[in-house]
Amino acid sequence: MNIVSPFFADLMLGLMYLMLVVALAVTGWSVWHTLRSRRKGDDIVNGVPAGRIGWCVAIGLVVCLVVTFLLGSSSPVMTNGVRFADTFWLKTTDMFIYTSTLLIIGCFVSAIVSKFRS
């Protein structure tokens, strides 16, 4: 079975990787800048510890990504009739799937809890 790649496939893949790196860099800088530039008086807003919540969310996301990467499967899969066995990318794929699922479940649970909270 021969698979023919499109004409600009390499160019598009390179652009996709570049955009991914730029998006991750901007996101990381934005989170870091927001958490670091917050004044000490802004840590508690209307009795809510906003600074602590922000740091906990950022650290919790990183911990969740690391844990789901470590728990991800590295068993080979068949894709288009070809055996794919790259451990890093298999674990990375599982990491994003599991983390996304956990975040979606967390959103549903927090919406339900806040709905029934007085």
Backbone atoms as SQL, in Angstrom:
CREATE TABLE atoms (id INTEGER PRIMARY KEY, chain TEXT, resi INTEGER, resn TEXT, atom TEXT, x REAL, y REAL, z REAL);
INSERT INTO atoms VALUES
  (1, 'A', 1, 'MET', 'N', 0.851, -1.177, 0.000),
  (2, 'A', 1, 'MET', 'CA', 0.000, 0.000, 0.000),
  (3, 'A', 1, 'MET', 'C', 0.897, 1.242, 0.000),
  (4, 'A', 2, 'ASN', 'N', 0.814, 2.057, -1.023),
  (5, 'A', 2, 'ASN', 'CA', 1.574, 3.297, -1.115),
  (6, 'A', 2, 'ASN', 'C', 0.692, 4.476, -0.759),
  (7, 'A', 3, 'ILE', 'N', 1.213, 5.318, 0.082),
  (8, 'A', 3, 'ILE', 'CA', 0.494, 6.532, 0.466),
  (9, 'A', 3, 'ILE', 'C', 1.274, 7.701, -0.107),
  (10, 'A', 4, 'VAL', 'N', 0.629, 8.501, -0.938),
  (11, 'A', 4, 'VAL', 'CA', 1.270, 9.642, -1.574),
  (12, 'A', 4, 'VAL', 'C', 0.905, 10.899, -0.786),
  (13, 'A', 5, 'SER', 'N', 1.938, 11.624, -0.360),
  (14, 'A', 5, 'SER', 'CA', 1.670, 12.834, 0.421),
  (15, 'A', 5, 'SER', 'C', 1.341, 13.990, -0.519),
  (16, 'A', 6, 'PRO', 'N', 0.521, 14.930, -0.070),
  (17, 'A', 6, 'PRO', 'CA', 0.196, 16.105, -0.880),
  (18, 'A', 6, 'PRO', 'C', 1.452, 16.930, -1.186),
  (19, 'A', 7, 'PHE', 'N', 1.327, 17.822, -2.139),
  (20, 'A', 7, 'PHE', 'CA', 2.457, 18.587, -2.659),
  (21, 'A', 7, 'PHE', 'C', 3.148, 19.422, -1.585),
  (22, 'A', 8, 'PHE', 'N', 2.397, 20.128, -0.780),
  (23, 'A', 8, 'PHE', 'CA', 2.964, 21.022, 0.230),
  (24, 'A', 8, 'PHE', 'C', 2.901, 20.434, 1.637),
  (25, 'A', 9, 'ALA', 'N', 2.872, 19.118, 1.774),
  (26, 'A', 9, 'ALA', 'CA', 2.708, 18.489, 3.087),
  (27, 'A', 9, 'ALA', 'C', 3.843, 18.868, 4.034),
  (28, 'A', 10, 'ASP', 'N', 5.089, 18.822, 3.564),
  (29, 'A', 10, 'ASP', 'CA', 6.217, 19.161, 4.440),
  (30, 'A', 10, 'ASP', 'C', 6.176, 20.623, 4.879),
  (31, 'A', 11, 'LEU', 'N', 5.816, 21.503, 3.963),
  (32, 'A', 11, 'LEU', 'CA', 5.707, 22.915, 4.303),
  (33, 'A', 11, 'LEU', 'C', 4.599, 23.144, 5.331),
  (34, 'A', 12, 'MET', 'N', 3.462, 22.498, 5.138),
  (35, 'A', 12, 'MET', 'CA', 2.340, 22.667, 6.066),
  (36, 'A', 12, 'MET', 'C', 2.665, 22.078, 7.441),
  (37, 'A', 13, 'LEU', 'N', 3.353, 20.938, 7.473),
  (38, 'A', 13, 'LEU', 'CA', 3.741, 20.359, 8.756),
  (39, 'A', 13, 'LEU', 'C', 4.724, 21.276, 9.487),
  (40, 'A', 14, 'GLY', 'N', 5.673, 21.837, 8.760),
  (41, 'A', 14, 'GLY', 'CA', 6.611, 22.775, 9.372),
  (42, 'A', 14, 'GLY', 'C', 5.908, 24.001, 9.930),
  (43, 'A', 15, 'LEU', 'N', 4.961, 24.543, 9.162),
  (44, 'A', 15, 'LEU', 'CA', 4.186, 25.694, 9.626),
  (45, 'A', 15, 'LEU', 'C', 3.352, 25.336, 10.853),
  (46, 'A', 16, 'MET', 'N', 2.783, 24.138, 10.855),
  (47, 'A', 16, 'MET', 'CA', 1.981, 23.691, 11.989),
  (48, 'A', 16, 'MET', 'C', 2.843, 23.594, 13.249),
  (49, 'A', 17, 'TYR', 'N', 4.041, 23.017, 13.121),
  (50, 'A', 17, 'TYR', 'CA', 4.937, 22.920, 14.277),
  (51, 'A', 17, 'TYR', 'C', 5.364, 24.305, 14.759),
  (52, 'A', 18, 'LEU', 'N', 5.641, 25.195, 13.846),
  (53, 'A', 18, 'LEU', 'CA', 6.025, 26.556, 14.213),
  (54, 'A', 18, 'LEU', 'C', 4.887, 27.254, 14.963),
  (55, 'A', 19, 'MET', 'N', 3.679, 27.133, 14.465),
  (56, 'A', 19, 'MET', 'CA', 2.529, 27.766, 15.115),
  (57, 'A', 19, 'MET', 'C', 2.264, 27.149, 16.491),
  (58, 'A', 20, 'LEU', 'N', 2.487, 25.846, 16.633),
  (59, 'A', 20, 'LEU', 'CA', 2.311, 25.190, 17.923),
  (60, 'A', 20, 'LEU', 'C', 3.322, 25.724, 18.934),
  (61, 'A', 21, 'VAL', 'N', 4.567, 25.856, 18.525),
  (62, 'A', 21, 'VAL', 'CA', 5.602, 26.380, 19.417),
  (63, 'A', 21, 'VAL', 'C', 5.292, 27.824, 19.805),
  (64, 'A', 22, 'VAL', 'N', 4.882, 28.641, 18.838),
  (65, 'A', 22, 'VAL', 'CA', 4.538, 30.040, 19.128),
  (66, 'A', 22, 'VAL', 'C', 3.351, 30.109, 20.086),
  (67, 'A', 23, 'ALA', 'N', 2.321, 29.292, 19.857),
  (68, 'A', 23, 'ALA', 'CA', 1.142, 29.303, 20.729),
  (69, 'A', 23, 'ALA', 'C', 1.503, 28.879, 22.145),
  (70, 'A', 24, 'LEU', 'N', 2.326, 27.850, 22.281),
  (71, 'A', 24, 'LEU', 'CA', 2.740, 27.410, 23.609),
  (72, 'A', 24, 'LEU', 'C', 3.588, 28.470, 24.308),
  (73, 'A', 25, 'ALA', 'N', 4.470, 29.113, 23.571),
  (74, 'A', 25, 'ALA', 'CA', 5.313, 30.159, 24.157),
  (75, 'A', 25, 'ALA', 'C', 4.475, 31.346, 24.613),
  (76, 'A', 26, 'VAL', 'N', 3.549, 31.791, 23.795),
  (77, 'A', 26, 'VAL', 'CA', 2.698, 32.929, 24.157),
  (78, 'A', 26, 'VAL', 'C', 1.805, 32.581, 25.342),
  (79, 'A', 27, 'THR', 'N', 1.270, 31.372, 25.363),
  (80, 'A', 27, 'THR', 'CA', 0.433, 30.947, 26.480),
  (81, 'A', 27, 'THR', 'C', 1.235, 30.903, 27.769),
  (82, 'A', 28, 'GLY', 'N', 2.410, 30.282, 27.718),
  (83, 'A', 28, 'GLY', 'CA', 3.259, 30.209, 28.909),
  (84, 'A', 28, 'GLY', 'C', 3.662, 31.580, 29.409),
  (85, 'A', 29, 'TRP', 'N', 4.069, 32.464, 28.501),
  (86, 'A', 29, 'TRP', 'CA', 4.459, 33.818, 28.896),
  (87, 'A', 29, 'TRP', 'C', 3.270, 34.563, 29.491),
  (88, 'A', 30, 'SER', 'N', 2.098, 34.416, 28.893),
  (89, 'A', 30, 'SER', 'CA', 0.910, 35.110, 29.373),
  (90, 'A', 30, 'SER', 'C', 0.538, 34.673, 30.788),
  (91, 'A', 31, 'VAL', 'N', 0.566, 33.370, 31.028),
  (92, 'A', 31, 'VAL', 'CA', 0.241, 32.871, 32.372),
  (93, 'A', 31, 'VAL', 'C', 1.277, 33.371, 33.372),
  (94, 'A', 32, 'TRP', 'N', 2.546, 33.240, 33.030),
  (95, 'A', 32, 'TRP', 'CA', 3.619, 33.686, 33.927),
  (96, 'A', 32, 'TRP', 'C', 3.521, 35.187, 34.207),
  (97, 'A', 33, 'HIS', 'N', 3.308, 35.977, 33.153),
  (98, 'A', 33, 'HIS', 'CA', 3.229, 37.426, 33.308),
  (99, 'A', 33, 'HIS', 'C', 2.028, 37.828, 34.169),
  (100, 'A', 34, 'THR', 'N', 0.902, 37.195, 33.939),
  (101, 'A', 34, 'THR', 'CA', -0.297, 37.517, 34.708),
  (102, 'A', 34, 'THR', 'C', -0.108, 37.184, 36.177),
  (103, 'A', 35, 'LEU', 'N', 0.458, 36.014, 36.453),
  (104, 'A', 35, 'LEU', 'CA', 0.634, 35.615, 37.845),
  (105, 'A', 35, 'LEU', 'C', 1.723, 36.416, 38.549),
  (106, 'A', 36, 'ARG', 'N', 2.753, 36.822, 37.843),
  (107, 'A', 36, 'ARG', 'CA', 3.845, 37.571, 38.445),
  (108, 'A', 36, 'ARG', 'C', 3.551, 39.065, 38.574),
  (109, 'A', 37, 'SER', 'N', 2.764, 39.623, 37.647),
  (110, 'A', 37, 'SER', 'CA', 2.530, 41.069, 37.671),
  (111, 'A', 37, 'SER', 'C', 1.379, 41.471, 38.582),
  (112, 'A', 38, 'ARG', 'N', 0.703, 40.520, 39.122),
  (113, 'A', 38, 'ARG', 'CA', -0.401, 40.820, 40.029),
  (114, 'A', 38, 'ARG', 'C', 0.157, 41.460, 41.303),
  (115, 'A', 39, 'ARG', 'N', -0.416, 42.579, 41.688),
  (116, 'A', 39, 'ARG', 'CA', 0.030, 43.245, 42.905),
  (117, 'A', 39, 'ARG', 'C', -0.387, 42.441, 44.129),
  (118, 'A', 40, 'LYS', 'N', 0.325, 42.644, 45.208),
  (119, 'A', 40, 'LYS', 'CA', 0.030, 41.875, 46.423),
  (120, 'A', 40, 'LYS', 'C', -1.397, 42.129, 46.913),
  (121, 'A', 41, 'GLY', 'N', -1.907, 43.321, 46.726),
  (122, 'A', 41, 'GLY', 'CA', -3.266, 43.631, 47.147),
  (123, 'A', 41, 'GLY', 'C', -4.319, 42.958, 46.287),
  (124, 'A', 42, 'ASP', 'N', -3.917, 42.487, 45.096),
  (125, 'A', 42, 'ASP', 'CA', -4.874, 41.835, 44.197),
  (126, 'A', 42, 'ASP', 'C', -5.028, 40.345, 44.484),
  (127, 'A', 43, 'ASP', 'N', -4.274, 39.829, 45.464),
  (128, 'A', 43, 'ASP', 'CA', -4.345, 38.402, 45.743),
  (129, 'A', 43, 'ASP', 'C', -5.714, 37.970, 46.249),
  (130, 'A', 44, 'ILE', 'N', -6.374, 38.846, 46.992),
  (131, 'A', 44, 'ILE', 'CA', -7.703, 38.515, 47.505),
  (132, 'A', 44, 'ILE', 'C', -8.693, 39.513, 46.924),
  (133, 'A', 45, 'VAL', 'N', -9.624, 39.006, 46.130),
  (134, 'A', 45, 'VAL', 'CA', -10.628, 39.838, 45.479),
  (135, 'A', 45, 'VAL', 'C', -11.994, 39.408, 45.992),
  (136, 'A', 46, 'ASN', 'N', -12.687, 40.317, 46.704),
  (137, 'A', 46, 'ASN', 'CA', -13.999, 40.038, 47.289),
  (138, 'A', 46, 'ASN', 'C', -13.990, 38.790, 48.166),
  (139, 'A', 47, 'GLY', 'N', -12.926, 38.605, 48.910),
  (140, 'A', 47, 'GLY', 'CA', -12.832, 37.461, 49.816),
  (141, 'A', 47, 'GLY', 'C', -12.387, 36.170, 49.145),
  (142, 'A', 48, 'VAL', 'N', -12.092, 36.224, 47.852),
  (143, 'A', 48, 'VAL', 'CA', -11.661, 35.035, 47.118),
  (144, 'A', 48, 'VAL', 'C', -10.159, 35.142, 46.885),
  (145, 'A', 49, 'PRO', 'N', -9.385, 34.132, 47.271),
  (146, 'A', 49, 'PRO', 'CA', -7.931, 34.184, 47.082),
  (147, 'A', 49, 'PRO', 'C', -7.550, 33.948, 45.620),
  (148, 'A', 50, 'ALA', 'N', -7.675, 34.977, 44.786),
  (149, 'A', 50, 'ALA', 'CA', -7.477, 34.853, 43.342),
  (150, 'A', 50, 'ALA', 'C', -6.051, 34.459, 42.987),
  (151, 'A', 51, 'GLY', 'N', -5.075, 35.007, 43.696),
  (152, 'A', 51, 'GLY', 'CA', -3.678, 34.671, 43.415),
  (153, 'A', 51, 'GLY', 'C', -3.387, 33.209, 43.667),
  (154, 'A', 52, 'ARG', 'N', -3.845, 32.704, 44.787),
  (155, 'A', 52, 'ARG', 'CA', -3.623, 31.301, 45.129),
  (156, 'A', 52, 'ARG', 'C', -4.355, 30.384, 44.152),
  (157, 'A', 53, 'ILE', 'N', -5.554, 30.741, 43.759),
  (158, 'A', 53, 'ILE', 'CA', -6.307, 29.934, 42.801),
  (159, 'A', 53, 'ILE', 'C', -5.590, 29.902, 41.452),
  (160, 'A', 54, 'GLY', 'N', -5.076, 31.046, 41.006),
  (161, 'A', 54, 'GLY', 'CA', -4.356, 31.096, 39.735),
  (162, 'A', 54, 'GLY', 'C', -3.131, 30.206, 39.728),
  (163, 'A', 55, 'TRP', 'N', -2.332, 30.281, 40.798),
  (164, 'A', 55, 'TRP', 'CA', -1.137, 29.440, 40.897),
  (165, 'A', 55, 'TRP', 'C', -1.516, 27.967, 40.986),
  (166, 'A', 56, 'CYS', 'N', -2.555, 27.641, 41.741),
  (167, 'A', 56, 'CYS', 'CA', -2.979, 26.240, 41.870),
  (168, 'A', 56, 'CYS', 'C', -3.459, 25.671, 40.537),
  (169, 'A', 57, 'VAL', 'N', -4.178, 26.471, 39.771),
  (170, 'A', 57, 'VAL', 'CA', -4.649, 26.007, 38.463),
  (171, 'A', 57, 'VAL', 'C', -3.475, 25.775, 37.513),
  (172, 'A', 58, 'ALA', 'N', -2.531, 26.704, 37.476),
  (173, 'A', 58, 'ALA', 'CA', -1.372, 26.562, 36.589),
  (174, 'A', 58, 'ALA', 'C', -0.526, 25.356, 36.974),
  (175, 'A', 59, 'ILE', 'N', -0.237, 25.199, 38.247),
  (176, 'A', 59, 'ILE', 'CA', 0.566, 24.068, 38.710),
  (177, 'A', 59, 'ILE', 'C', -0.207, 22.761, 38.550),
  (178, 'A', 60, 'GLY', 'N', -1.502, 22.791, 38.824),
  (179, 'A', 60, 'GLY', 'CA', -2.332, 21.592, 38.664),
  (180, 'A', 60, 'GLY', 'C', -2.382, 21.105, 37.224),
  (181, 'A', 61, 'LEU', 'N', -2.434, 22.031, 36.267),
  (182, 'A', 61, 'LEU', 'CA', -2.442, 21.645, 34.856),
  (183, 'A', 61, 'LEU', 'C', -1.126, 20.973, 34.476),
  (184, 'A', 62, 'VAL', 'N', -0.021, 21.539, 34.916),
  (185, 'A', 62, 'VAL', 'CA', 1.288, 20.942, 34.604),
  (186, 'A', 62, 'VAL', 'C', 1.406, 19.557, 35.238),
  (187, 'A', 63, 'VAL', 'N', 0.981, 19.418, 36.483),
  (188, 'A', 63, 'VAL', 'CA', 1.026, 18.120, 37.156),
  (189, 'A', 63, 'VAL', 'C', 0.135, 17.113, 36.429),
  (190, 'A', 64, 'CYS', 'N', -1.046, 17.538, 36.020),
  (191, 'A', 64, 'CYS', 'CA', -1.962, 16.655, 35.295),
  (192, 'A', 64, 'CYS', 'C', -1.337, 16.202, 33.971),
  (193, 'A', 65, 'LEU', 'N', -0.692, 17.122, 33.248),
  (194, 'A', 65, 'LEU', 'CA', -0.037, 16.747, 31.995),
  (195, 'A', 65, 'LEU', 'C', 1.082, 15.738, 32.234),
  (196, 'A', 66, 'VAL', 'N', 1.884, 15.945, 33.255),
  (197, 'A', 66, 'VAL', 'CA', 2.994, 15.022, 33.542),
  (198, 'A', 66, 'VAL', 'C', 2.463, 13.653, 33.944),
  (199, 'A', 67, 'VAL', 'N', 1.471, 13.618, 34.833),
  (200, 'A', 67, 'VAL', 'CA', 0.932, 12.338, 35.301),
  (201, 'A', 67, 'VAL', 'C', 0.285, 11.568, 34.154),
  (202, 'A', 68, 'THR', 'N', -0.513, 12.246, 33.320),
  (203, 'A', 68, 'THR', 'CA', -1.154, 11.534, 32.216),
  (204, 'A', 68, 'THR', 'C', -0.149, 11.100, 31.161),
  (205, 'A', 69, 'PHE', 'N', 0.963, 11.832, 31.014),
  (206, 'A', 69, 'PHE', 'CA', 2.021, 11.378, 30.111),
  (207, 'A', 69, 'PHE', 'C', 2.648, 10.098, 30.645),
  (208, 'A', 70, 'LEU', 'N', 2.934, 10.075, 31.940),
  (209, 'A', 70, 'LEU', 'CA', 3.550, 8.892, 32.537),
  (210, 'A', 70, 'LEU', 'C', 2.620, 7.680, 32.512),
  (211, 'A', 71, 'LEU', 'N', 1.311, 7.913, 32.621),
  (212, 'A', 71, 'LEU', 'CA', 0.344, 6.812, 32.609),
  (213, 'A', 71, 'LEU', 'C', -0.089, 6.406, 31.201),
  (214, 'A', 72, 'GLY', 'N', 0.313, 7.175, 30.200),
  (215, 'A', 72, 'GLY', 'CA', -0.080, 6.888, 28.819),
  (216, 'A', 72, 'GLY', 'C', 0.498, 5.577, 28.319),
  (217, 'A', 73, 'SER', 'N', -0.225, 4.960, 27.412),
  (218, 'A', 73, 'SER', 'CA', 0.191, 3.680, 26.840),
  (219, 'A', 73, 'SER', 'C', 1.262, 3.891, 25.777),
  (220, 'A', 74, 'SER', 'N', 2.191, 2.949, 25.717),
  (221, 'A', 74, 'SER', 'CA', 3.215, 2.996, 24.675),
  (222, 'A', 74, 'SER', 'C', 3.137, 1.774, 23.774),
  (223, 'A', 75, 'SER', 'N', 2.026, 1.061, 23.832),
  (224, 'A', 75, 'SER', 'CA', 1.888, -0.123, 22.979),
  (225, 'A', 75, 'SER', 'C', 1.636, 0.319, 21.538),
  (226, 'A', 76, 'PRO', 'N', 2.281, -0.346, 20.574),
  (227, 'A', 76, 'PRO', 'CA', 2.166, 0.045, 19.161),
  (228, 'A', 76, 'PRO', 'C', 0.736, -0.062, 18.638),
  (229, 'A', 77, 'VAL', 'N', 0.406, 0.770, 17.660),
  (230, 'A', 77, 'VAL', 'CA', -0.900, 0.738, 17.008),
  (231, 'A', 77, 'VAL', 'C', -0.701, 0.621, 15.498),
  (232, 'A', 78, 'MET', 'N', -1.717, 0.098, 14.829),
  (233, 'A', 78, 'MET', 'CA', -1.691, 0.007, 13.366),
  (234, 'A', 78, 'MET', 'C', -2.416, 1.217, 12.797),
  (235, 'A', 79, 'THR', 'N', -1.731, 1.979, 11.952),
  (236, 'A', 79, 'THR', 'CA', -2.304, 3.164, 11.325),
  (237, 'A', 79, 'THR', 'C', -2.061, 3.085, 9.829),
  (238, 'A', 80, 'ASN', 'N', -3.134, 3.081, 9.035),
  (239, 'A', 80, 'ASN', 'CA', -3.042, 2.969, 7.581),
  (240, 'A', 80, 'ASN', 'C', -2.218, 1.756, 7.159),
  (241, 'A', 81, 'GLY', 'N', -2.361, 0.664, 7.891),
  (242, 'A', 81, 'GLY', 'CA', -1.636, -0.543, 7.561),
  (243, 'A', 81, 'GLY', 'C', -0.183, -0.541, 7.977),
  (244, 'A', 82, 'VAL', 'N', 0.262, 0.496, 8.682),
  (245, 'A', 82, 'VAL', 'CA', 1.652, 0.611, 9.122),
  (246, 'A', 82, 'VAL', 'C', 1.673, 0.556, 10.650),
  (247, 'A', 83, 'ARG', 'N', 2.624, -0.183, 11.190),
  (248, 'A', 83, 'ARG', 'CA', 2.759, -0.280, 12.646),
  (249, 'A', 83, 'ARG', 'C', 3.458, 0.971, 13.165),
  (250, 'A', 84, 'PHE', 'N', 2.786, 1.703, 14.063),
  (251, 'A', 84, 'PHE', 'CA', 3.351, 2.922, 14.651),
  (252, 'A', 84, 'PHE', 'C', 3.784, 2.595, 16.067),
  (253, 'A', 85, 'ALA', 'N', 5.090, 2.744, 16.356),
  (254, 'A', 85, 'ALA', 'CA', 5.606, 2.317, 17.649),
  (255, 'A', 85, 'ALA', 'C', 6.469, 3.374, 18.335),
  (256, 'A', 86, 'ASP', 'N', 6.348, 4.641, 17.972),
  (257, 'A', 86, 'ASP', 'CA', 7.138, 5.695, 18.603),
  (258, 'A', 86, 'ASP', 'C', 6.562, 5.972, 19.994),
  (259, 'A', 87, 'THR', 'N', 7.301, 5.576, 21.011),
  (260, 'A', 87, 'THR', 'CA', 6.817, 5.650, 22.392),
  (261, 'A', 87, 'THR', 'C', 6.462, 7.075, 22.807),
  (262, 'A', 88, 'PHE', 'N', 7.313, 8.037, 22.474),
  (263, 'A', 88, 'PHE', 'CA', 7.066, 9.421, 22.881),
  (264, 'A', 88, 'PHE', 'C', 5.736, 9.945, 22.344),
  (265, 'A', 89, 'TRP', 'N', 5.485, 9.758, 21.046),
  (266, 'A', 89, 'TRP', 'CA', 4.261, 10.300, 20.461),
  (267, 'A', 89, 'TRP', 'C', 3.023, 9.528, 20.891),
  (268, 'A', 90, 'LEU', 'N', 3.163, 8.234, 21.137),
  (269, 'A', 90, 'LEU', 'CA', 2.027, 7.469, 21.666),
  (270, 'A', 90, 'LEU', 'C', 1.642, 7.969, 23.051),
  (271, 'A', 91, 'LYS', 'N', 2.642, 8.206, 23.901),
  (272, 'A', 91, 'LYS', 'CA', 2.366, 8.701, 25.249),
  (273, 'A', 91, 'LYS', 'C', 1.854, 10.151, 25.214),
  (274, 'A', 92, 'THR', 'N', 2.395, 10.953, 24.283),
  (275, 'A', 92, 'THR', 'CA', 1.937, 12.341, 24.162),
  (276, 'A', 92, 'THR', 'C', 0.477, 12.395, 23.728),
  (277, 'A', 93, 'THR', 'N', 0.105, 11.551, 22.783),
  (278, 'A', 93, 'THR', 'CA', -1.291, 11.494, 22.340),
  (279, 'A', 93, 'THR', 'C', -2.212, 11.122, 23.491),
  (280, 'A', 94, 'ASP', 'N', -1.838, 10.087, 24.237),
  (281, 'A', 94, 'ASP', 'CA', -2.641, 9.708, 25.399),
  (282, 'A', 94, 'ASP', 'C', -2.700, 10.830, 26.429),
  (283, 'A', 95, 'MET', 'N', -1.591, 11.542, 26.617),
  (284, 'A', 95, 'MET', 'CA', -1.555, 12.644, 27.577),
  (285, 'A', 95, 'MET', 'C', -2.610, 13.696, 27.231),
  (286, 'A', 96, 'PHE', 'N', -2.661, 14.109, 25.959),
  (287, 'A', 96, 'PHE', 'CA', -3.639, 15.132, 25.574),
  (288, 'A', 96, 'PHE', 'C', -5.070, 14.613, 25.657),
  (289, 'A', 97, 'ILE', 'N', -5.291, 13.357, 25.285),
  (290, 'A', 97, 'ILE', 'CA', -6.647, 12.792, 25.358),
  (291, 'A', 97, 'ILE', 'C', -7.108, 12.712, 26.808),
  (292, 'A', 98, 'TYR', 'N', -6.271, 12.151, 27.679),
  (293, 'A', 98, 'TYR', 'CA', -6.659, 11.985, 29.083),
  (294, 'A', 98, 'TYR', 'C', -6.809, 13.333, 29.792),
  (295, 'A', 99, 'THR', 'N', -5.890, 14.263, 29.539),
  (296, 'A', 99, 'THR', 'CA', -5.978, 15.575, 30.188),
  (297, 'A', 99, 'THR', 'C', -7.222, 16.323, 29.726),
  (298, 'A', 100, 'SER', 'N', -7.506, 16.289, 28.426),
  (299, 'A', 100, 'SER', 'CA', -8.718, 16.951, 27.922),
  (300, 'A', 100, 'SER', 'C', -9.968, 16.358, 28.543),
  (301, 'A', 101, 'THR', 'N', -10.005, 15.035, 28.647),
  (302, 'A', 101, 'THR', 'CA', -11.161, 14.370, 29.249),
  (303, 'A', 101, 'THR', 'C', -11.312, 14.768, 30.711),
  (304, 'A', 102, 'LEU', 'N', -10.205, 14.771, 31.452),
  (305, 'A', 102, 'LEU', 'CA', -10.274, 15.167, 32.856),
  (306, 'A', 102, 'LEU', 'C', -10.724, 16.617, 33.025),
  (307, 'A', 103, 'LEU', 'N', -10.251, 17.513, 32.167),
  (308, 'A', 103, 'LEU', 'CA', -10.662, 18.918, 32.263),
  (309, 'A', 103, 'LEU', 'C', -12.137, 19.103, 31.923),
  (310, 'A', 104, 'ILE', 'N', -12.626, 18.375, 30.933),
  (311, 'A', 104, 'ILE', 'CA', -14.051, 18.459, 30.580),
  (312, 'A', 104, 'ILE', 'C', -14.910, 17.936, 31.727),
  (313, 'A', 105, 'ILE', 'N', -14.516, 16.802, 32.316),
  (314, 'A', 105, 'ILE', 'CA', -15.257, 16.261, 33.463),
  (315, 'A', 105, 'ILE', 'C', -15.209, 17.255, 34.625),
  (316, 'A', 106, 'GLY', 'N', -14.050, 17.865, 34.856),
  (317, 'A', 106, 'GLY', 'CA', -13.924, 18.869, 35.915),
  (318, 'A', 106, 'GLY', 'C', -14.848, 20.055, 35.698),
  (319, 'A', 107, 'CYS', 'N', -15.001, 20.484, 34.447),
  (320, 'A', 107, 'CYS', 'CA', -15.919, 21.597, 34.140),
  (321, 'A', 107, 'CYS', 'C', -17.358, 21.220, 34.437),
  (322, 'A', 108, 'PHE', 'N', -17.746, 20.008, 34.040),
  (323, 'A', 108, 'PHE', 'CA', -19.114, 19.563, 34.319),
  (324, 'A', 108, 'PHE', 'C', -19.362, 19.465, 35.822),
  (325, 'A', 109, 'VAL', 'N', -18.419, 18.903, 36.552),
  (326, 'A', 109, 'VAL', 'CA', -18.591, 18.754, 37.995),
  (327, 'A', 109, 'VAL', 'C', -18.658, 20.119, 38.660),
  (328, 'A', 110, 'SER', 'N', -17.787, 21.049, 38.276),
  (329, 'A', 110, 'SER', 'CA', -17.815, 22.371, 38.905),
  (330, 'A', 110, 'SER', 'C', -19.096, 23.124, 38.554),
  (331, 'A', 111, 'ALA', 'N', -19.615, 22.934, 37.338),
  (332, 'A', 111, 'ALA', 'CA', -20.894, 23.591, 36.972),
  (333, 'A', 111, 'ALA', 'C', -22.031, 23.021, 37.795),
  (334, 'A', 112, 'ILE', 'N', -22.044, 21.718, 37.998),
  (335, 'A', 112, 'ILE', 'CA', -23.114, 21.094, 38.776),
  (336, 'A', 112, 'ILE', 'C', -23.015, 21.515, 40.247),
  (337, 'A', 113, 'VAL', 'N', -21.801, 21.525, 40.791),
  (338, 'A', 113, 'VAL', 'CA', -21.617, 21.925, 42.193),
  (339, 'A', 113, 'VAL', 'C', -22.022, 23.388, 42.386),
  (340, 'A', 114, 'SER', 'N', -21.623, 24.262, 41.469),
  (341, 'A', 114, 'SER', 'CA', -21.974, 25.677, 41.632),
  (342, 'A', 114, 'SER', 'C', -23.467, 25.915, 41.421),
  (343, 'A', 115, 'LYS', 'N', -24.121, 25.062, 40.655),
  (344, 'A', 115, 'LYS', 'CA', -25.572, 25.218, 40.434),
  (345, 'A', 115, 'LYS', 'C', -26.356, 24.939, 41.706),
  (346, 'A', 116, 'PHE', 'N', -25.919, 23.938, 42.477),
  (347, 'A', 116, 'PHE', 'CA', -26.667, 23.538, 43.675),
  (348, 'A', 116, 'PHE', 'C', -26.124, 24.131, 44.960),
  (349, 'A', 117, 'ARG', 'N', -25.117, 24.980, 44.842),
  (350, 'A', 117, 'ARG', 'CA', -24.540, 25.617, 46.009),
  (351, 'A', 117, 'ARG', 'C', -25.326, 26.875, 46.357),
  (352, 'A', 118, 'SER', 'N', -25.497, 27.141, 47.603),
  (353, 'A', 118, 'SER', 'CA', -26.284, 28.317, 48.027),
  (354, 'A', 118, 'SER', 'C', -25.483, 29.569, 47.911);
